[in-house]
Amino acid sequence: MSEHERETDAISGVETTGHEWDGIRELDNPLPRWWLWVFWACVVFAIGYWVAFPAWPGVNSYTQGLLGSSDRRDVASALVELDKVRGAGAAGLKNASLQQIEQDPELQAYALTLGQSVFGDNCATCHGAGGAGAKGYPNLRDDIWLWGGTLDDIAFTLKHGIRSGEPEARISMMPAFGRDKMLTPVQVQDMTEYVVALSGRPADRPAVDRSRQLYADQCASCHGVDGKGDQAQGAPNLTDGEWLYGSDRGAINGQIHNGRGGVMPAWGGRFSPETIKALAVYIHANSGQ
């Protein structure tokens, strides 16, 4: 059948459109009345919306709409009102030290509320919503801190970051002993056993003995002779059960071979001093310190 030949369907009595696929002919039924009413109502609503609200772009601007509505202006107004509400609390944070904030119940409550909001928006992506961290991202809820967990230490880290490129950023660098050919693969494996032994776990004793002097020559200057680390350098304690990149032999071997060091942004250029204080108080309050 040609697509232009229309005839009446014998069963339904409805004229066909002239289209046929695999023996199935399309009936030319009218659209449901309810659908038409909804369609035309949407058309009327759209026209009304175009007239009442900003809608059509122009060369240099856009149609303003009869109601003069502006989401941009509404947001700006809301931010002004928010600043007014926060004004007293922010002034209190500005004029108080971190220690004074923690000792003042009202200031502390304000700082915790603000800090929680800022943490959720900016820090939880890496450290988790509760601050428990993940592989490669430090746990902020325990008492293990590479650079120190006092209020002042936390505030400094927040402001300047870690390996962030900021002039006062905290910087430490774990050499890639294997990748840069500073140690042979056998020496890296022996050193892995030495680190396992430092953490109090069973290790290959001959390998530990072979790498003892190597550790003293290559690692003790940062991690300490006893392996307990040095917060001044950001060198981790190798004798505890906290491992940023994993504690199994494969992870330790990979760390010795490749060296690793994450980057934490310097928030001082993005947050006000008052916000840095609030965030430091929030993190400290939820830590194990």
Backbone as CSV, one residue per row, in Angstrom:
resi,resn,N_x,N_y,N_z,CA_x,CA_y,CA_z,C_x,C_y,C_z
1,MET,0.847,-1.192,0.000,0.000,0.000,0.000,0.878,1.236,0.000
2,SER,0.590,2.201,-0.834,1.309,3.469,-0.851,1.020,4.220,0.431
3,GLU,2.030,4.999,0.890,1.854,5.742,2.135,0.811,6.855,1.988
4,HIS,0.387,7.151,0.737,-0.612,8.191,0.524,-2.013,7.627,0.335
5,GLU,-2.152,6.315,0.277,-3.467,5.702,0.095,-4.117,5.526,1.459
6,ARG,-5.233,6.198,1.679,-5.937,6.128,2.959,-7.234,5.347,2.752
7,GLU,-7.563,4.498,3.680,-8.797,3.740,3.615,-9.328,3.549,5.023
8,THR,-10.507,3.088,5.146,-11.130,2.880,6.451,-10.880,1.460,6.926
9,ASP,-10.423,1.355,8.192,-10.175,0.037,8.775,-11.508,-0.689,8.972
10,ALA,-11.583,-1.939,8.512,-12.850,-2.671,8.548,-13.284,-3.004,9.969
11,ILE,-12.366,-3.193,10.886,-12.721,-3.612,12.244,-13.100,-2.427,13.119
12,SER,-12.235,-1.371,13.133,-12.482,-0.228,14.021,-13.332,0.850,13.377
13,GLY,-13.370,0.847,12.046,-14.112,1.885,11.353,-13.391,3.214,11.320
14,VAL,-12.094,3.223,11.674,-11.299,4.453,11.686,-10.452,4.509,10.431
15,GLU,-10.373,5.706,9.874,-9.572,5.875,8.669,-8.090,5.685,9.006
16,THR,-7.368,5.054,8.078,-5.930,4.856,8.302,-5.155,6.054,7.776
17,THR,-3.879,6.135,8.186,-3.021,7.238,7.728,-2.379,6.927,6.391
18,GLY,-2.490,5.680,5.964,-1.818,5.299,4.733,-0.444,4.700,4.987
19,HIS,-0.020,4.633,6.257,1.276,4.040,6.601,1.085,2.580,7.001
20,GLU,1.977,1.738,6.546,1.889,0.326,6.891,3.285,-0.242,7.092
21,TRP,3.450,-0.997,8.192,4.723,-1.653,8.493,4.446,-3.115,8.819
22,ASP,5.077,-4.000,8.113,4.930,-5.433,8.360,3.468,-5.858,8.464
23,GLY,2.658,-5.283,7.616,1.254,-5.663,7.604,0.408,-4.952,8.651
24,ILE,1.022,-4.095,9.433,0.281,-3.358,10.464,0.015,-1.950,9.940
25,ARG,-1.298,-1.593,9.877,-1.683,-0.280,9.375,-1.955,0.679,10.529
26,GLU,-1.492,1.910,10.367,-1.641,2.921,11.414,-2.998,3.604,11.289
27,LEU,-3.743,3.616,12.398,-5.047,4.286,12.408,-4.868,5.770,12.676
28,ASP,-5.686,6.557,12.068,-5.617,8.007,12.218,-6.567,8.462,13.321
29,ASN,-6.325,7.967,14.558,-7.163,8.355,15.696,-6.826,9.771,16.149
30,PRO,-7.788,10.534,16.591,-7.510,11.869,17.117,-6.793,11.763,18.471
31,LEU,-6.068,12.804,18.816,-5.390,12.824,20.114,-6.423,12.870,21.229
32,PRO,-6.121,12.261,22.396,-7.066,12.317,23.516,-7.344,13.768,23.915
33,ARG,-8.597,14.020,24.255,-8.960,15.395,24.598,-8.170,15.903,25.806
34,TRP,-7.974,15.038,26.821,-7.244,15.486,28.008,-5.820,15.898,27.663
35,TRP,-5.215,15.148,26.699,-3.853,15.483,26.306,-3.812,16.843,25.618
36,LEU,-4.793,17.112,24.785,-4.844,18.409,24.105,-4.992,19.554,25.101
37,TRP,-5.863,19.351,26.126,-6.051,20.392,27.136,-4.735,20.665,27.887
38,VAL,-4.027,19.576,28.240,-2.747,19.745,28.935,-1.736,20.446,28.035
39,PHE,-1.692,20.076,26.769,-0.758,20.688,25.830,-0.998,22.190,25.709
40,TRP,-2.254,22.572,25.474,-2.543,24.000,25.293,-2.385,24.772,26.600
41,ALA,-2.642,24.116,27.718,-2.403,24.779,29.013,-0.917,25.065,29.189
42,CYS,-0.074,24.119,28.769,1.371,24.336,28.858,1.815,25.475,27.944
43,VAL,1.199,25.554,26.764,1.534,26.645,25.842,1.174,27.988,26.458
44,VAL,-0.017,28.072,27.037,-0.453,29.325,27.663,0.461,29.684,28.842
45,PHE,0.804,28.661,29.652,1.685,28.907,30.802,3.051,29.407,30.339
46,ALA,3.594,28.793,29.265,4.902,29.194,28.758,4.888,30.638,28.287
47,ILE,3.827,31.026,27.580,3.734,32.407,27.108,3.657,33.365,28.296
48,GLY,2.851,33.002,29.279,2.755,33.837,30.475,4.080,33.943,31.208
49,TYR,4.806,32.841,31.267,6.107,32.842,31.952,7.094,33.742,31.212
50,TRP,7.099,33.659,29.870,8.001,34.508,29.094,7.722,35.981,29.336
51,VAL,6.451,36.321,29.521,6.077,37.724,29.731,6.397,38.174,31.157
52,ALA,6.161,37.295,32.149,6.290,37.697,33.549,7.722,37.649,34.065
53,PHE,8.531,36.696,33.564,9.875,36.496,34.111,10.936,36.729,33.036
54,PRO,12.183,36.962,33.468,13.275,37.068,32.487,13.356,35.785,31.671
55,ALA,13.433,35.941,30.351,13.358,34.734,29.532,14.227,34.785,28.286
56,TRP,14.064,35.815,27.477,14.684,35.814,26.159,15.995,36.593,26.156
57,PRO,17.077,35.977,25.675,18.359,36.695,25.604,18.354,37.718,24.480
58,GLY,19.089,38.791,24.701,19.253,39.806,23.679,20.720,39.969,23.341
59,VAL,21.059,41.012,22.644,22.447,41.246,22.254,23.293,41.604,23.467
60,ASN,22.806,42.548,24.286,23.566,42.994,25.446,22.905,42.649,26.770
61,SER,21.660,42.205,26.735,20.964,41.915,27.986,19.924,40.833,27.724
62,TYR,18.782,40.921,28.394,17.722,39.937,28.237,16.412,40.590,28.653
63,THR,15.305,39.982,28.271,14.019,40.540,28.667,13.867,40.437,30.187
64,GLN,13.486,41.524,30.837,13.448,41.580,32.294,12.198,40.942,32.882
65,GLY,11.112,40.903,32.113,9.858,40.353,32.632,9.076,41.388,33.428
66,LEU,7.741,41.299,33.367,6.895,42.280,34.037,7.045,42.240,35.561
67,LEU,7.382,41.076,36.125,7.511,40.965,37.576,8.878,41.411,38.085
68,GLY,9.823,41.646,37.175,11.147,42.102,37.590,11.886,41.116,38.475
69,SER,11.600,39.839,38.329,12.239,38.825,39.168,13.685,38.621,38.759
70,SER,14.566,38.326,39.756,15.978,38.075,39.469,16.538,37.129,40.524
71,ASP,16.861,35.898,40.127,17.460,34.950,41.051,18.809,35.449,41.557
72,ARG,19.569,36.105,40.675,20.868,36.641,41.071,20.707,37.669,42.192
73,ARG,19.730,38.563,42.034,19.489,39.581,43.065,18.977,38.938,44.355
74,ASP,18.146,37.908,44.224,17.621,37.234,45.416,18.740,36.554,46.197
75,VAL,19.676,35.916,45.480,20.790,35.249,46.150,21.686,36.274,46.841
76,ALA,21.962,37.375,46.131,22.792,38.422,46.730,22.145,38.972,47.992
77,SER,20.835,39.171,47.950,20.116,39.661,49.126,20.160,38.665,50.269
78,ALA,20.008,37.369,49.926,20.058,36.330,50.955,21.434,36.266,51.607
79,LEU,22.486,36.466,50.802,23.839,36.449,51.358,24.073,37.629,52.286
80,VAL,23.506,38.774,51.931,23.625,39.950,52.808,22.949,39.678,54.142
81,GLU,21.757,39.082,54.093,21.040,38.770,55.326,21.804,37.732,56.150
82,LEU,22.415,36.767,55.443,23.191,35.758,56.150,24.396,36.380,56.848
83,ASP,25.044,37.336,56.179,26.178,38.020,56.800,25.756,38.784,58.042
84,LYS,24.542,39.347,58.006,24.047,40.066,59.178,23.834,39.103,60.350
85,VAL,23.255,37.930,60.018,23.010,36.938,61.069,24.327,36.430,61.650
86,ARG,25.301,36.237,60.766,26.584,35.711,61.200,27.495,36.790,61.773
87,GLY,27.122,38.018,61.619,28.000,39.121,61.986,28.542,39.042,63.396
88,ALA,27.661,38.859,64.369,28.097,38.839,65.769,29.035,37.674,66.028
89,GLY,28.681,36.498,65.511,29.531,35.336,65.710,30.872,35.496,65.037
90,ALA,30.878,36.021,63.801,32.127,36.214,63.077,33.020,37.223,63.783
91,ALA,32.418,38.269,64.332,33.198,39.272,65.063,33.837,38.642,66.296
92,GLY,33.086,37.761,66.948,33.635,37.079,68.116,34.809,36.206,67.752
93,LEU,34.706,35.476,66.626,35.813,34.627,66.187,37.031,35.461,65.801
94,LYS,36.784,36.597,65.204,37.880,37.450,64.742,38.728,37.943,65.898
95,ASN,38.088,38.266,66.997,38.788,38.883,68.122,39.233,37.891,69.190
96,ALA,39.009,36.605,68.970,39.359,35.595,69.972,40.404,34.640,69.411
97,SER,41.249,34.126,70.287,42.215,33.110,69.880,41.506,31.773,69.773
98,LEU,42.177,30.820,69.181,41.595,29.491,69.053,41.282,28.888,70.417
99,GLN,42.176,29.096,71.359,41.961,28.560,72.694,40.777,29.247,73.382
100,GLN,40.644,30.555,73.194,39.522,31.286,73.790,38.195,30.841,73.186
101,ILE,38.204,30.523,71.909,36.976,30.048,71.256,36.526,28.731,71.888
102,GLU,37.462,27.824,72.107,37.109,26.539,72.710,36.628,26.678,74.153
103,GLN,37.078,27.718,74.835,36.714,27.899,76.240,35.425,28.683,76.424
104,ASP,34.951,29.326,75.357,33.711,30.107,75.417,32.583,29.268,74.810
105,PRO,31.611,28.832,75.605,30.556,27.941,75.087,29.817,28.506,73.886
106,GLU,29.494,29.807,73.907,28.742,30.393,72.794,29.603,30.469,71.533
107,LEU,30.830,30.944,71.693,31.719,31.016,70.532,32.015,29.628,69.984
108,GLN,32.231,28.666,70.873,32.515,27.312,70.424,31.334,26.721,69.664
109,ALA,30.124,26.942,70.174,28.937,26.424,69.497,28.800,27.025,68.102
110,TYR,29.068,28.335,67.987,28.995,28.979,66.677,30.074,28.428,65.748
111,ALA,31.300,28.276,66.284,32.406,27.777,65.472,32.141,26.349,64.999
112,LEU,31.578,25.525,65.867,31.292,24.140,65.487,30.245,24.068,64.381
113,THR,29.227,24.932,64.490,28.175,24.947,63.469,28.732,25.396,62.126
114,LEU,29.498,26.497,62.146,30.094,27.001,60.910,31.117,26.011,60.365
115,GLY,31.945,25.460,61.253,32.971,24.523,60.816,32.390,23.279,60.189
116,GLN,31.308,22.768,60.750,30.662,21.578,60.188,30.146,21.855,58.789
117,SER,29.554,23.032,58.590,29.038,23.385,57.269,30.164,23.497,56.246
118,VAL,31.238,24.188,56.624,32.370,24.372,55.712,33.050,23.036,55.420
119,PHE,33.187,22.199,56.440,33.808,20.887,56.251,32.998,20.048,55.268
120,GLY,31.690,20.032,55.443,30.846,19.247,54.554,30.928,19.694,53.112
121,ASP,31.078,21.007,52.896,31.107,21.548,51.538,32.475,21.414,50.875
122,ASN,33.544,21.391,51.667,34.874,21.496,51.078,35.844,20.372,51.421
123,CYS,35.653,19.714,52.533,36.642,18.738,53.012,36.171,17.293,52.928
124,ALA,34.848,17.115,53.008,34.302,15.755,53.069,34.580,14.958,51.800
125,THR,34.801,15.636,50.679,35.078,14.930,49.432,36.289,14.014,49.574
126,CYS,37.311,14.465,50.288,38.515,13.657,50.480,38.496,12.906,51.810
127,HIS,38.144,13.616,52.879,38.261,13.035,54.216,37.008,12.289,54.659
128,GLY,35.950,12.328,53.862,34.712,11.649,54.235,33.821,12.549,55.067
129,ALA,32.524,12.272,55.030,31.557,13.116,55.729,31.833,13.184,57.223
130,GLY,32.321,12.093,57.788,32.619,12.079,59.214,34.073,12.350,59.530
131,GLY,34.889,12.564,58.497,36.302,12.845,58.700,37.151,11.612,58.927
132,ALA,36.596,10.427,58.657,37.332,9.188,58.918,38.375,8.879,57.855
133,GLY,38.398,9.646,56.768,39.415,9.468,55.745,39.234,8.215,54.915
134,ALA,40.249,7.923,54.115,40.263,6.741,53.247,41.713,6.507,52.856
135,LYS,41.963,5.504,52.036,43.335,5.224,51.619,43.904,6.443,50.884
136,GLY,44.972,6.989,51.418,45.589,8.172,50.827,45.064,9.474,51.385
137,TYR,44.009,9.406,52.207,43.418,10.609,52.805,43.359,10.423,54.314
138,PRO,44.034,11.265,55.080,44.168,11.044,56.525,42.842,11.009,57.272
139,ASN,42.815,10.173,58.298,41.706,10.112,59.243,41.849,11.280,60.212
140,LEU,40.852,12.140,60.289,40.907,13.310,61.159,40.248,13.066,62.506
141,ARG,39.812,11.854,62.742,39.079,11.560,63.979,39.922,10.803,65.006
142,ASP,41.158,10.468,64.645,42.002,9.771,65.614,43.034,10.744,66.189
143,ASP,44.021,10.219,66.883,45.042,11.072,67.490,46.386,10.938,66.781
144,ILE,46.347,10.494,65.514,47.565,10.352,64.719,47.632,11.519,63.737
145,TRP,48.603,12.411,63.939,48.710,13.610,63.098,50.147,13.752,62.606
146,LEU,50.335,13.736,61.293,51.673,13.858,60.733,52.323,15.183,61.108
147,TRP,51.526,16.248,61.134,52.078,17.578,61.372,51.628,18.155,62.709
148,GLY,51.071,17.342,63.556,50.621,17.818,64.858,49.131,18.063,64.872
149,GLY,48.489,17.744,65.993,47.040,17.846,66.076,46.538,18.885,67.049
150,THR,47.400,19.838,67.462,46.909,20.919,68.315,46.075,21.889,67.490
151,LEU,45.346,22.744,68.156,44.537,23.745,67.446,45.398,24.580,66.504
152,ASP,46.540,25.037,67.003,47.411,25.877,66.173,47.989,25.094,65.010
153,ASP,48.350,23.826,65.244,48.879,22.992,64.154,47.836,22.809,63.058
154,ILE,46.607,22.510,63.464,45.540,22.269,62.488,45.235,23.543,61.702
155,ALA,45.160,24.671,62.411,44.874,25.938,61.739,45.970,26.283,60.735
156,PHE,47.227,26.031,61.084,48.335,26.326,60.175,48.243,25.454,58.929
157,THR,47.963,24.170,59.124,47.843,23.265,57.978,46.692,23.673,57.078
158,LEU,45.561,24.059,57.678,44.424,24.498,56.881,44.773,25.740,56.067
159,LYS,45.451,26.664,56.689,45.748,27.939,56.023,46.738,27.770,54.879
160,HIS,47.796,26.992,55.110,48.893,26.928,54.136,48.895,25.658,53.290
161,GLY,48.216,24.608,53.739,48.143,23.385,52.960,49.395,22.527,53.075
162,ILE,49.388,21.422,52.370,50.508,20.488,52.331,50.911,20.274,50.869
163,ARG,52.159,20.600,50.551,52.667,20.515,49.174,51.739,21.245,48.214
164,SER,51.195,22.353,48.653,50.198,23.090,47.868,50.818,24.127,46.940
165,GLY,52.107,24.370,47.097,52.752,25.418,46.328,52.728,26.760,47.031
166,GLU,52.001,26.851,48.142,51.964,28.074,48.935,53.308,28.220,49.649
167,PRO,53.843,29.449,49.766,55.194,29.620,50.326,55.408,28.967,51.680
168,GLU,54.405,28.964,52.538,54.570,28.395,53.873,53.922,27.016,54.013
169,ALA,53.629,26.414,52.895,52.991,25.086,52.942,53.885,24.074,53.645
170,ARG,53.260,23.120,54.292,54.012,22.030,54.903,54.522,21.114,53.787
171,ILE,55.790,20.780,53.876,56.397,19.986,52.804,57.228,18.858,53.403
172,SER,56.967,17.658,52.945,57.840,16.515,53.220,57.875,15.691,51.945
173,MET,58.922,14.938,51.766,59.042,14.178,50.526,59.633,12.805,50.813
174,MET,58.871,11.786,50.517,59.354,10.413,50.642,60.070,10.053,49.345
175,PRO,61.354,9.789,49.388,62.066,9.462,48.148,61.526,8.193,47.506
176,ALA,61.630,8.134,46.202,61.268,6.913,45.467,62.526,6.056,45.378
177,PHE,62.792,5.296,46.444,64.056,4.564,46.540,64.241,3.552,45.425
178,GLY,63.161,2.887,45.041,63.284,1.887,43.988,63.244,2.493,42.606
179,ARG,62.275,3.334,42.364,62.115,3.934,41.037,63.344,4.736,40.615
180,ASP,63.943,5.441,41.576,65.103,6.287,41.265,66.431,5.556,41.461
181,LYS,66.355,4.240,41.607,67.547,3.383,41.667,68.433,3.679,42.876
182,MET,67.828,4.204,43.942,68.595,4.431,45.159,68.791,3.118,45.913
183,LEU,67.835,2.201,45.747,67.930,0.865,46.327,67.612,-0.156,45.241
184,THR,68.194,-1.322,45.364,67.890,-2.397,44.436,66.556,-3.034,44.832
185,PRO,65.934,-3.786,43.940,64.683,-4.468,44.304,64.826,-5.359,45.534
186,VAL,65.987,-6.021,45.677,66.209,-6.881,46.848,66.280,-6.029,48.111
187,GLN,66.937,-4.893,48.025,67.030,-4.007,49.184,65.669,-3.433,49.557
188,VAL,64.862,-3.120,48.556,63.505,-2.625,48.828,62.701,-3.692,49.544
189,GLN,62.850,-4.947,49.115,62.130,-6.045,49.761,62.616,-6.243,51.198
190,ASP,63.929,-6.154,51.398,64.467,-6.275,52.753,63.968,-5.136,53.638
191,MET,63.938,-3.918,53.084,63.471,-2.769,53.862,61.997,-2.915,54.210
192,THR,61.242,-3.522,53.327,59.831,-3.792,53.617,59.714,-4.658,54.868
193,GLU,60.531,-5.691,54.949,60.506,-6.561,56.117,60.922,-5.807,57.376
194,TYR,61.872,-4.894,57.231,62.322,-4.109,58.392,61.181,-3.239,58.912
195,VAL,60.449,-2.603,58.002,59.329,-1.755,58.408,58.223,-2.595,59.038
196,VAL,57.969,-3.775,58.484,56.982,-4.679,59.081,57.392,-5.015,60.511
197,ALA,58.681,-5.275,60.714,59.174,-5.589,62.056,59.020,-4.392,62.987
198,LEU,59.256,-3.187,62.484,59.096,-1.986,63.311,57.675,-1.863,63.848
199,SER,56.703,-2.317,63.061,55.312,-2.206,63.486,54.888,-3.339,64.412
200,GLY,55.875,-4.167,64.831,55.588,-5.202,65.809,55.012,-6.474,65.241
201,ARG,55.144,-6.679,63.931,54.600,-7.873,63.309,55.718,-8.844,62.942
202,PRO,55.392,-10.121,62.808,56.418,-11.097,62.414,57.015,-10.730,61.058
203,ALA,58.340,-10.822,60.962,59.021,-10.469,59.720,60.183,-11.422,59.487
204,ASP,60.681,-11.393,58.258,61.821,-12.232,57.895,63.068,-11.708,58.607
205,ARG,63.569,-12.448,59.589,64.667,-11.958,60.423,65.950,-11.693,59.638
206,PRO,66.388,-12.594,58.743,67.599,-12.285,57.959,67.456,-10.994,57.146
207,ALA,66.267,-10.762,56.571,66.049,-9.539,55.803,66.115,-8.317,56.711
208,VAL,65.564,-8.436,57.898,65.609,-7.332,58.862,67.056,-7.012,59.224
209,ASP,67.844,-8.044,59.474,69.248,-7.832,59.834,70.024,-7.204,58.677
210,ARG,69.728,-7.621,57.453,70.444,-7.071,56.298,70.151,-5.590,56.087
211,SER,68.924,-5.167,56.416,68.525,-3.790,56.137,68.683,-2.861,57.334
212,ARG,69.195,-3.372,58.438,69.313,-2.542,59.637,70.191,-1.307,59.383
213,GLN,71.377,-1.517,58.817,72.272,-0.395,58.550,71.707,0.493,57.434
214,LEU,71.049,-0.140,56.479,70.433,0.624,55.379,69.379,1.574,55.917
215,TYR,68.588,1.104,56.860,67.581,1.967,57.478,68.248,3.134,58.195
216,ALA,69.309,2.843,58.936,70.011,3.897,59.663,70.574,4.941,58.698
217,ASP,71.043,4.499,57.535,71.654,5.423,56.579,70.624,6.215,55.785
218,GLN,69.505,5.583,55.440,68.567,6.183,54.492,67.273,6.726,55.118
219,CYS,66.843,6.152,56.222,65.490,6.443,56.721,65.445,7.088,58.104
220,ALA,66.455,6.806,58.937,66.407,7.240,60.335,66.387,8.759,60.473
221,SER,66.951,9.488,59.512,66.995,10.946,59.635,65.600,11.560,59.630
222,CYS,64.635,10.890,59.036,63.251,11.384,59.039,62.373,10.613,60.023
223,HIS,62.402,9.303,59.922,61.507,8.469,60.733,62.039,8.194,62.131
224,GLY,63.291,8.563,62.371,63.873,8.324,63.679,64.502,6.958,63.774
225,VAL,65.498,6.839,64.666,66.192,5.569,64.844,65.223,4.475,65.282
226,ASP,64.230,4.874,66.101,63.250,3.897,66.592,62.017,3.786,65.708
227,GLY,61.973,4.579,64.604,60.858,4.502,63.658,59.602,5.222,64.101
228,LYS,59.706,6.047,65.136,58.508,6.703,65.666,58.159,8.009,64.953
229,GLY,58.910,8.358,63.918,58.557,9.514,63.106,58.950,10.835,63.720
230,ASP,58.586,11.907,63.009,58.923,13.262,63.450,57.890,14.225,62.893
231,GLN,57.030,14.766,63.771,55.979,15.671,63.308,56.541,16.946,62.704
232,ALA,57.713,17.371,63.149,58.312,18.583,62.598,58.593,18.437,61.107
233,GLN,58.836,17.212,60.663,59.112,16.951,59.249,57.929,16.324,58.523
234,GLY,56.879,15.990,59.266,55.761,15.295,58.644,56.092,13.860,58.326
235,ALA,57.045,13.271,59.075,57.447,11.883,58.843,56.607,10.967,59.720
236,PRO,55.896,10.005,59.155,54.982,9.166,59.930,55.684,8.201,60.870
237,ASN,54.950,7.852,61.902,55.387,6.837,62.857,55.197,5.467,62.213
238,LEU,56.265,4.690,62.146,56.202,3.377,61.507,55.939,2.258,62.503
239,THR,55.765,2.609,63.778,55.604,1.574,64.794,54.157,1.374,65.229
240,ASP,53.253,2.229,64.758,51.851,2.095,65.176,51.047,1.341,64.120
241,GLY,49.744,1.322,64.290,48.882,0.580,63.369,48.173,1.456,62.359
242,GLU,48.611,2.714,62.215,47.958,3.651,61.291,48.804,3.806,60.042
243,TRP,48.216,3.482,58.891,48.955,3.520,57.628,48.118,4.257,56.589
244,LEU,48.674,5.313,56.048,47.932,6.140,55.106,47.672,5.420,53.786
245,TYR,48.624,4.637,53.330,48.500,3.972,52.025,48.392,2.457,52.140
246,GLY,48.188,1.947,53.353,48.039,0.510,53.533,49.217,-0.095,54.284
247,SER,48.943,-1.146,55.067,49.961,-1.742,55.926,50.442,-3.118,55.463
248,ASP,49.879,-3.655,54.408,50.343,-4.961,53.946,51.691,-4.802,53.227
249,ARG,52.374,-5.887,53.024,53.722,-5.835,52.443,53.727,-5.212,51.056
250,GLY,52.701,-5.487,50.272,52.640,-4.903,48.936,52.562,-3.387,48.982
251,ALA,51.731,-2.859,49.902,51.587,-1.414,50.019,52.871,-0.763,50.523
252,ILE,53.508,-1.404,51.507,54.754,-0.858,52.048,55.857,-0.894,50.994
253,ASN,55.952,-2.001,50.280,56.941,-2.122,49.204,56.721,-1.036,48.155
254,GLY,55.452,-0.814,47.787,55.145,0.209,46.793,55.508,1.599,47.267
255,GLN,55.303,1.854,48.549,55.645,3.160,49.103,57.153,3.378,49.084
256,ILE,57.916,2.369,49.464,59.368,2.497,49.445,59.877,2.634,48.008
257,HIS,59.291,1.880,47.108,59.759,1.890,45.715,59.414,3.202,45.012
258,ASN,58.152,3.657,45.144,57.693,4.818,44.372,57.670,6.130,45.143
259,GLY,57.549,6.044,46.473,57.380,7.279,47.235,56.016,7.872,46.946
260,ARG,55.387,8.393,47.955,54.072,9.002,47.736,53.941,10.224,48.607
261,GLY,53.178,11.179,48.132,52.906,12.377,48.919,51.712,13.095,48.346
262,GLY,50.639,13.148,49.115,49.428,13.816,48.644,49.532,15.327,48.742
263,VAL,48.531,15.980,48.231,48.464,17.448,48.247,47.189,17.880,48.946
264,MET,47.335,18.801,49.890,46.170,19.411,50.526,46.142,20.879,50.145
265,PRO,45.009,21.387,49.672,44.944,22.792,49.254,45.252,23.752,50.404
266,ALA,45.729,24.926,50.047,45.920,25.997,51.020,44.616,26.793,51.077
267,TRP,43.872,26.630,52.162,42.553,27.251,52.258,42.610,28.706,52.691
268,GLY,43.793,29.169,53.082,43.900,30.551,53.541,43.543,31.571,52.473
269,GLY,43.758,31.213,51.211,43.418,32.139,50.130,41.959,32.067,49.724
270,ARG,41.212,31.119,50.283,39.806,30.949,49.906,38.863,31.258,51.056
271,PHE,39.323,31.015,52.283,38.480,31.244,53.457,38.984,32.447,54.234
272,SER,38.062,33.087,54.924,38.443,34.175,55.821,39.152,33.614,57.037
273,PRO,39.921,34.429,57.763,40.576,33.945,58.985,39.570,33.378,59.987
274,GLU,38.367,33.967,60.046,37.349,33.490,60.972,36.873,32.080,60.585
275,THR,36.752,31.845,59.283,36.326,30.526,58.815,37.401,29.479,59.091
276,ILE,38.668,29.854,58.899,39.774,28.939,59.212,39.727,28.565,60.690
277,LYS,39.476,29.541,61.561,39.385,29.268,62.998,38.242,28.308,63.294
278,ALA,37.086,28.571,62.703,35.919,27.720,62.949,36.187,26.300,62.481
279,LEU,36.810,26.154,61.327,37.096,24.831,60.785,38.114,24.103,61.664
280,ALA,39.117,24.832,62.149,40.118,24.218,63.022,39.483,23.738,64.324
281,VAL,38.593,24.555,64.883,37.914,24.178,66.126,37.044,22.948,65.893
282,TYR,36.352,22.907,64.765,35.484,21.763,64.456,36.307,20.493,64.314
283,ILE,37.400,20.546,63.556,38.225,19.358,63.342,38.837,18.904,64.668
284,HIS,39.334,19.865,65.440,39.971,19.512,66.724,38.955,18.886,67.685
285,ALA,37.749,19.410,67.694,36.725,18.896,68.600,36.346,17.462,68.263
286,ASN,36.453,17.086,66.998,36.081,15.744,66.577,37.239,14.783,66.469
287,SER,38.448,15.269,66.786,39.633,14.416,66.705,39.837,13.678,68.028
288,GLY,40.872,12.869,68.061,41.174,12.129,69.275,42.119,12.853,70.201
289,GLN,42.404,14.129,69.916,43.329,14.895,70.744,42.685,15.299,72.066
